[in-house]
Amino acid sequence: MDALEALHTRNSTARLTGSVTQTALQQILEAGLRAPDHAQLRPWRVLIVEGESRNKLGELFARAKLTREPTQSTEQLEKLKLKPLRAPVILIVVARITEHPKVPEVEQVLSAGAVAQNMLIAAHALGLGAMWRTGSMAYDAIVNEGLGLAANEQVIGHLYLGEIDGRQKPLPSLDVEAYVQRWQQL
């Protein structure tokens, strides 16, 4: 699949199964690392969660939720534990903010977001499904500590990767003119 086709047809896939080969994972990660990066700060890193680690991540999610909301039912906690099992691989994209006189925090966060987007497009180009998820667990201090994040780091998203299980939702047509205009100085 060429680059423009991948960009024009990428779609979030909620139902993921199967596996992701190490070759595909390497290609996806390499694509992510080509994100725009002002001053070459590399203001990001990626955590790979696969295999049994997905269960451990689910336990971490449940522990964080129970700490914040001790009245959670067992059913709610069990549902939360299963979330990381929705895909064979999860890539947790982390922004690592560094003080810099020319590169404000927002540019560093956007760079980490570009890492995530590049990886989504690469997964699609390789015929894999992917979904960028956040939710409360992406911003939870207990989860971040459990993931080993430093004080200057924040989760940008959890990218769920795997083989597409079932039908893709249709992509809506978007009218470029509805979102783009030519600026003319007055």
KOLZA-476342 format. One record per residue (C-alpha): residue number from 1; residue in one letter; z, x negated, y. Coordinates in steps of 0.25 Angstrom, whole numbers. Layout:
# KOLZA-476342
<node pos="NUM" code="A" z="Z" x="X" y="Y"/>
...
This chain:
# KOLZA-476342
<node pos="1" code="M" z="0" x="0" y="0"/>
<node pos="2" code="D" z="-4" x="-6" y="14"/>
<node pos="3" code="A" z="6" x="-7" y="25"/>
<node pos="4" code="L" z="1" x="5" y="33"/>
<node pos="5" code="E" z="0" x="14" y="21"/>
<node pos="6" code="A" z="15" x="11" y="18"/>
<node pos="7" code="L" z="19" x="14" y="32"/>
<node pos="8" code="H" z="11" x="27" y="33"/>
<node pos="9" code="T" z="16" x="32" y="19"/>
<node pos="10" code="R" z="31" x="27" y="18"/>
<node pos="11" code="N" z="40" x="38" y="14"/>
<node pos="12" code="S" z="55" x="39" y="11"/>
<node pos="13" code="T" z="57" x="42" y="-3"/>
<node pos="14" code="A" z="71" x="48" y="-7"/>
<node pos="15" code="R" z="69" x="49" y="-22"/>
<node pos="16" code="L" z="68" x="35" y="-28"/>
<node pos="17" code="T" z="70" x="29" y="-42"/>
<node pos="18" code="G" z="65" x="18" y="-51"/>
<node pos="19" code="S" z="66" x="4" y="-46"/>
<node pos="20" code="V" z="61" x="-6" y="-36"/>
<node pos="21" code="T" z="56" x="-19" y="-41"/>
<node pos="22" code="Q" z="62" x="-32" y="-36"/>
<node pos="23" code="T" z="47" x="-36" y="-31"/>
<node pos="24" code="A" z="46" x="-23" y="-23"/>
<node pos="25" code="L" z="60" x="-24" y="-18"/>
<node pos="26" code="Q" z="57" x="-38" y="-13"/>
<node pos="27" code="Q" z="44" x="-33" y="-6"/>
<node pos="28" code="I" z="52" x="-22" y="1"/>
<node pos="29" code="L" z="63" x="-32" y="6"/>
<node pos="30" code="E" z="52" x="-42" y="11"/>
<node pos="31" code="A" z="46" x="-31" y="18"/>
<node pos="32" code="G" z="59" x="-27" y="25"/>
<node pos="33" code="L" z="61" x="-41" y="29"/>
<node pos="34" code="R" z="48" x="-41" y="38"/>
<node pos="35" code="A" z="54" x="-31" y="48"/>
<node pos="36" code="P" z="53" x="-34" y="62"/>
<node pos="37" code="D" z="65" x="-43" y="66"/>
<node pos="38" code="H" z="67" x="-48" y="81"/>
<node pos="39" code="A" z="72" x="-62" y="81"/>
<node pos="40" code="Q" z="71" x="-63" y="66"/>
<node pos="41" code="L" z="86" x="-59" y="65"/>
<node pos="42" code="R" z="84" x="-52" y="51"/>
<node pos="43" code="P" z="94" x="-42" y="55"/>
<node pos="44" code="W" z="94" x="-35" y="42"/>
<node pos="45" code="R" z="97" x="-36" y="27"/>
<node pos="46" code="V" z="94" x="-28" y="15"/>
<node pos="47" code="L" z="104" x="-24" y="4"/>
<node pos="48" code="I" z="98" x="-21" y="-10"/>
<node pos="49" code="V" z="105" x="-10" y="-18"/>
<node pos="50" code="E" z="100" x="-8" y="-32"/>
<node pos="51" code="G" z="105" x="-6" y="-46"/>
<node pos="52" code="E" z="120" x="-4" y="-47"/>
<node pos="53" code="S" z="122" x="-8" y="-32"/>
<node pos="54" code="R" z="117" x="6" y="-29"/>
<node pos="55" code="N" z="129" x="12" y="-36"/>
<node pos="56" code="K" z="138" x="3" y="-28"/>
<node pos="57" code="L" z="132" x="7" y="-16"/>
<node pos="58" code="G" z="134" x="22" y="-19"/>
<node pos="59" code="E" z="149" x="18" y="-22"/>
<node pos="60" code="L" z="150" x="12" y="-8"/>
<node pos="61" code="F" z="144" x="24" y="-2"/>
<node pos="62" code="A" z="154" x="33" y="-9"/>
<node pos="63" code="R" z="166" x="24" y="-5"/>
<node pos="64" code="A" z="161" x="24" y="10"/>
<node pos="65" code="K" z="160" x="39" y="10"/>
<node pos="66" code="L" z="173" x="41" y="4"/>
<node pos="67" code="T" z="180" x="32" y="13"/>
<node pos="68" code="R" z="174" x="39" y="25"/>
<node pos="69" code="E" z="176" x="53" y="19"/>
<node pos="70" code="P" z="187" x="53" y="9"/>
<node pos="71" code="T" z="184" x="68" y="6"/>
<node pos="72" code="Q" z="170" x="66" y="-1"/>
<node pos="73" code="S" z="169" x="73" y="-14"/>
<node pos="74" code="T" z="166" x="65" y="-26"/>
<node pos="75" code="E" z="152" x="72" y="-27"/>
<node pos="76" code="Q" z="149" x="67" y="-13"/>
<node pos="77" code="L" z="153" x="53" y="-16"/>
<node pos="78" code="E" z="145" x="53" y="-29"/>
<node pos="79" code="K" z="132" x="58" y="-22"/>
<node pos="80" code="L" z="134" x="46" y="-12"/>
<node pos="81" code="K" z="136" x="36" y="-23"/>
<node pos="82" code="L" z="122" x="41" y="-29"/>
<node pos="83" code="K" z="114" x="38" y="-16"/>
<node pos="84" code="P" z="111" x="24" y="-19"/>
<node pos="85" code="L" z="106" x="28" y="-32"/>
<node pos="86" code="R" z="94" x="35" y="-25"/>
<node pos="87" code="A" z="85" x="23" y="-27"/>
<node pos="88" code="P" z="85" x="11" y="-35"/>
<node pos="89" code="V" z="86" x="1" y="-23"/>
<node pos="90" code="I" z="92" x="3" y="-10"/>
<node pos="91" code="L" z="89" x="-7" y="2"/>
<node pos="92" code="I" z="100" x="-7" y="12"/>
<node pos="93" code="V" z="94" x="-12" y="25"/>
<node pos="94" code="V" z="105" x="-18" y="34"/>
<node pos="95" code="A" z="104" x="-22" y="49"/>
<node pos="96" code="R" z="111" x="-35" y="52"/>
<node pos="97" code="I" z="113" x="-35" y="67"/>
<node pos="98" code="T" z="114" x="-49" y="74"/>
<node pos="99" code="E" z="117" x="-51" y="89"/>
<node pos="100" code="H" z="105" x="-56" y="95"/>
<node pos="101" code="P" z="101" x="-57" y="110"/>
<node pos="102" code="K" z="87" x="-52" y="108"/>
<node pos="103" code="V" z="88" x="-43" y="96"/>
<node pos="104" code="P" z="97" x="-31" y="98"/>
<node pos="105" code="E" z="104" x="-24" y="87"/>
<node pos="106" code="V" z="94" x="-12" y="87"/>
<node pos="107" code="E" z="82" x="-22" y="84"/>
<node pos="108" code="Q" z="90" x="-27" y="72"/>
<node pos="109" code="V" z="93" x="-14" y="67"/>
<node pos="110" code="L" z="78" x="-10" y="69"/>
<node pos="111" code="S" z="74" x="-22" y="61"/>
<node pos="112" code="A" z="82" x="-18" y="50"/>
<node pos="113" code="G" z="76" x="-4" y="50"/>
<node pos="114" code="A" z="63" x="-11" y="49"/>
<node pos="115" code="V" z="67" x="-19" y="37"/>
<node pos="116" code="A" z="70" x="-5" y="31"/>
<node pos="117" code="Q" z="57" x="1" y="35"/>
<node pos="118" code="N" z="49" x="-11" y="30"/>
<node pos="119" code="M" z="56" x="-10" y="16"/>
<node pos="120" code="L" z="53" x="5" y="16"/>
<node pos="121" code="I" z="38" x="3" y="18"/>
<node pos="122" code="A" z="38" x="-8" y="8"/>
<node pos="123" code="A" z="44" x="0" y="-3"/>
<node pos="124" code="H" z="34" x="11" y="0"/>
<node pos="125" code="A" z="22" x="1" y="0"/>
<node pos="126" code="L" z="27" x="-3" y="-14"/>
<node pos="127" code="G" z="27" x="11" y="-19"/>
<node pos="128" code="L" z="42" x="13" y="-19"/>
<node pos="129" code="G" z="50" x="24" y="-12"/>
<node pos="130" code="A" z="61" x="21" y="-2"/>
<node pos="131" code="M" z="71" x="29" y="7"/>
<node pos="132" code="W" z="78" x="24" y="19"/>
<node pos="133" code="R" z="92" x="30" y="19"/>
<node pos="134" code="T" z="104" x="28" y="28"/>
<node pos="135" code="G" z="115" x="39" y="29"/>
<node pos="136" code="S" z="130" x="37" y="31"/>
<node pos="137" code="M" z="131" x="26" y="21"/>
<node pos="138" code="A" z="122" x="17" y="28"/>
<node pos="139" code="Y" z="131" x="17" y="40"/>
<node pos="140" code="D" z="145" x="17" y="33"/>
<node pos="141" code="A" z="154" x="5" y="36"/>
<node pos="142" code="I" z="160" x="5" y="21"/>
<node pos="143" code="V" z="146" x="5" y="15"/>
<node pos="144" code="N" z="141" x="-6" y="25"/>
<node pos="145" code="E" z="154" x="-14" y="21"/>
<node pos="146" code="G" z="151" x="-12" y="6"/>
<node pos="147" code="L" z="137" x="-17" y="8"/>
<node pos="148" code="G" z="142" x="-29" y="15"/>
<node pos="149" code="L" z="136" x="-27" y="29"/>
<node pos="150" code="A" z="142" x="-35" y="40"/>
<node pos="151" code="A" z="147" x="-29" y="53"/>
<node pos="152" code="N" z="133" x="-32" y="60"/>
<node pos="153" code="E" z="125" x="-25" y="49"/>
<node pos="154" code="Q" z="121" x="-10" y="47"/>
<node pos="155" code="V" z="113" x="-3" y="36"/>
<node pos="156" code="I" z="100" x="2" y="41"/>
<node pos="157" code="G" z="97" x="10" y="29"/>
<node pos="158" code="H" z="97" x="11" y="14"/>
<node pos="159" code="L" z="82" x="10" y="8"/>
<node pos="160" code="Y" z="82" x="17" y="-5"/>
<node pos="161" code="L" z="70" x="11" y="-14"/>
<node pos="162" code="G" z="64" x="15" y="-27"/>
<node pos="163" code="E" z="52" x="22" y="-34"/>
<node pos="164" code="I" z="48" x="35" y="-28"/>
<node pos="165" code="D" z="54" x="46" y="-37"/>
<node pos="166" code="G" z="45" x="58" y="-35"/>
<node pos="167" code="R" z="37" x="63" y="-23"/>
<node pos="168" code="Q" z="37" x="58" y="-9"/>
<node pos="169" code="K" z="40" x="67" y="2"/>
<node pos="170" code="P" z="27" x="69" y="11"/>
<node pos="171" code="L" z="26" x="61" y="23"/>
<node pos="172" code="P" z="25" x="69" y="36"/>
<node pos="173" code="S" z="13" x="67" y="45"/>
<node pos="174" code="L" z="17" x="61" y="58"/>
<node pos="175" code="D" z="9" x="62" y="71"/>
<node pos="176" code="V" z="9" x="49" y="78"/>
<node pos="177" code="E" z="6" x="55" y="91"/>
<node pos="178" code="A" z="20" x="63" y="90"/>
<node pos="179" code="Y" z="27" x="50" y="90"/>
<node pos="180" code="V" z="19" x="40" y="97"/>
<node pos="181" code="Q" z="14" x="40" y="112"/>
<node pos="182" code="R" z="8" x="30" y="121"/>
<node pos="183" code="W" z="17" x="25" y="132"/>
<node pos="184" code="Q" z="11" x="23" y="145"/>
<node pos="185" code="Q" z="18" x="17" y="157"/>
<node pos="186" code="L" z="20" x="26" y="169"/>
